[in-house]
């Protein structure tokens, strides 16, 4: 059965699989094309190692897709999807928030005075590294956006490059130490009674580490905080953050075994689930969507590492001929998958034009009337993919979408 699924997957998605193989090969080859200068950072090697690990996992996801193990595939994709934003954060984002509780001092007549005093203190402490400030928590928290620590040369002069604070936070945070021993868990399950105790000579070590990890996790490394910090650094805006959340929620359903995801992935009818009847079943749309995720994530990692080495003023052989041309090929051939940073497809424009129409008031919009920047994002990646494969004539508006890859089984 698995061999039949693999044969059908390869037949129906050959072009997409071939491009994925090209991307994997390019990412594996890329370290050999880096032209290192006189100096390199340990961070450079770590970024390459990070991308290598993601590439191997995406290669495994491709194999699982071909064999029809869709649930396993989406679980891996979700892991890599989240890791991509960690990569963006730790590699180049040099603006980070420091939160300070606003408290009235003896000479402060109001909280506004206290805030202004704290802003002046922050300006004195951080100097030119302080970029801007704002408040949150009903004005009770001052958030200072600070630039990371500058890298200096052998003479102690600023090189103009900063080490992202998130890189240090990512290194320092110990999830097992934090999650297993955080106060809520300790209180509910009394975990410390069953775990090895502290060394007698350092009785406060655990509480000191907990406070440190709590700060790192709460303000820098939860998924929501990562998205917020990426917005501080201009990697994301409100629109692209929404797109991230759509895919994160869709993929998380498979990781957490929600009722909807189990129903989606169970392509056989209950009457067919009998002894010997639990084999995988080929699904064109599950396989195509998975392969599109894999292809675009590989391309996004490749684009980022190119950008990273440009930022580091490190040359890359075959940058345009091999690496950039592959990224362009992904968009040219499979850009119909409207992901995070690319543009909507003609179907999305058609769909948005229809949704704007009000046939009761005789107000109609044509796809050519719609600006790309106005097109709203979808909320269900699988549903949209099926609609992409279906030529549609909206009777109430008169708009027509002719699918470039129509399939008769794309029905709902």
Residue pairs with C-beta under 8 A, 6 or more apart in sequence:
1 279
1 280
2 67
2 68
2 279
2 280
4 282
5 66
5 67
5 68
5 280
5 281
5 282
6 66
6 67
6 68
8 282
9 17
9 65
9 66
9 68
9 282
9 287
10 17
10 66
12 284
12 287
12 288
13 287
13 288
13 291
15 333
16 288
16 291
16 292
16 295
16 334
17 62
17 66
17 291
19 295
19 326
19 329
19 330
19 333
19 334
20 58
20 62
20 291
20 294
20 295
20 298
21 62
22 326
22 329
23 295
23 298
23 299
23 302
23 326
23 330
24 55
24 58
24 59
24 62
24 298
26 302
26 322
26 323
26 326
27 51
27 52
27 55
27 298
27 301
27 302
27 305
28 52
28 55
30 48
30 302
30 305
30 316
30 323
31 48
31 52
33 316
33 317
33 318
33 322
34 48
34 309
34 314
34 315
34 316
34 317
35 314
35 315
35 316
35 317
36 314
37 313
37 314
40 314
41 312
43 91
43 163
43 167
44 312
44 314
47 87
47 91
47 305
47 308
48 305
50 83
50 87
51 87
51 301
51 304
51 305
54 80
54 83
54 84
54 87
54 297
54 301
55 298
55 301
57 76
57 79
57 80
58 76
58 77
58 80
58 294
58 297
58 298
60 76
61 73
61 76
61 77
61 80
61 290
61 294
62 291
62 294
64 70
64 72
64 73
64 76
65 73
65 287
65 290
65 291
65 294
66 287
67 280
68 280
68 281
68 282
68 283
68 287
69 280
70 265
70 280
70 283
70 286
70 287
70 290
71 254
71 261
71 265
73 290
74 251
74 254
74 255
74 261
74 290
75 251
75 254
75 255
77 251
77 290
77 293
77 294
77 297
78 248
78 251
78 252
78 254
78 255
79 255
80 297
81 247
81 248
81 251
81 293
81 297
82 223
82 248
84 297
84 300
84 301
84 304
85 223
85 226
85 227
85 230
85 244
86 170
86 226
87 301
87 304
88 230
88 235
88 304
89 164
89 166
89 170
89 226
89 229
89 230
89 233
89 235
90 164
90 166
90 167
90 170
91 164
91 167
91 304
91 308
92 164
92 233
92 307
92 308
92 311
93 164
93 166
93 229
93 230
93 232
93 233
93 235
94 147
94 148
94 162
94 163
94 164
94 165
94 233
95 131
95 145
95 146
95 147
95 148
95 232
95 233
96 145
96 146
96 148
96 164
96 165
96 166
96 220
96 229
96 232
97 143
97 144
97 145
97 146
97 219
97 229
97 232
98 122
98 143
98 144
98 146
99 136
99 141
99 142
99 143
99 144
99 219
100 118
100 122
100 141
100 142
100 143
100 144
101 140
101 141
101 142
102 111
102 114
102 115
102 118
102 135
102 139
102 140
102 141
102 142
103 114
104 110
104 111
104 113
104 114
105 114
105 117
107 113
108 114
108 117
111 139
111 140
115 135
115 139
115 142
118 142
119 133
119 142
119 144
122 130
122 133
122 142
122 144
123 130
126 144
126 146
128 147
129 146
129 147
129 150
130 144
130 145
130 146
130 147
131 145
131 146
131 147
132 145
133 142
133 143
133 144
133 145
134 143
134 145
135 141
135 142
135 143
136 143
145 232
146 165
147 162
148 162
148 163
148 164
148 165
149 162
149 163
149 165
150 158
150 159
150 160
150 161
150 162
151 158
151 159
151 161
151 162
151 163
152 158
152 159
153 159
161 312
165 220
166 220
166 229
169 216
169 220
169 221
170 221
172 212
172 216
173 213
173 216
173 217
173 221
174 209
174 213
175 217
177 209
177 210
177 213
178 210
178 213
178 214
178 217
179 185
180 191
180 195
181 191
181 192
181 195
181 206
181 210
182 210
182 214
183 210
185 191
186 192
198 205
198 206
199 205
218 225
219 225
220 226
220 229
223 248
227 236
227 241
227 244
227 245
230 236
230 241
231 237
231 238
231 241
236 244
239 377
240 340
240 341
242 377
243 339
243 340
243 377
244 340
246 377
246 378
246 379
246 381
247 293
247 339
247 340
247 381
250 380
250 381
250 382
253 260
253 261
253 264
254 261
254 265
264 382
265 286
266 273
267 281
267 283
267 286
268 277
268 278
268 281
284 407
284 409
285 382
285 385
285 386
285 389
285 410
286 382
288 385
289 381
289 382
289 385
292 334
292 337
292 385
293 337
295 330
295 334
295 337
296 330
296 334
296 337
296 339
296 342
298 330
299 326
299 327
299 330
299 331
300 339
300 340
300 341
302 323
302 326
302 327
303 327
306 316
306 319
306 323
306 324
306 327
309 315
309 316
316 323
331 342
335 342
335 343
335 345
336 345
336 347
336 388
336 404
337 385
338 344
338 345
338 348
338 377
338 378
338 384
343 372
344 352
344 372
344 375
345 388
346 367
346 401
347 384
347 387
347 388
347 401
347 403
348 375
348 378
348 384
349 367
349 370
349 372
349 375
350 367
350 392
350 394
350 399
350 400
350 401
351 378
351 387
351 401
352 370
352 374
352 375
352 376
353 365
353 366
353 367
353 369
353 370
353 397
353 399
354 365
354 394
354 396
354 397
354 399
355 376
356 365
356 370
357 363
357 364
357 365
357 396
357 397
357 399
359 396
359 397
364 397
364 398
365 397
366 399
367 399
378 384
383 412
386 410
386 412
387 410
388 403
388 405
389 403
389 405
389 406
389 407
389 410
390 403
390 406
390 407
390 410
390 411
391 400
391 401
391 402
391 403
391 406
392 400
392 401
392 403
393 399
393 400
393 401
394 400
403 410
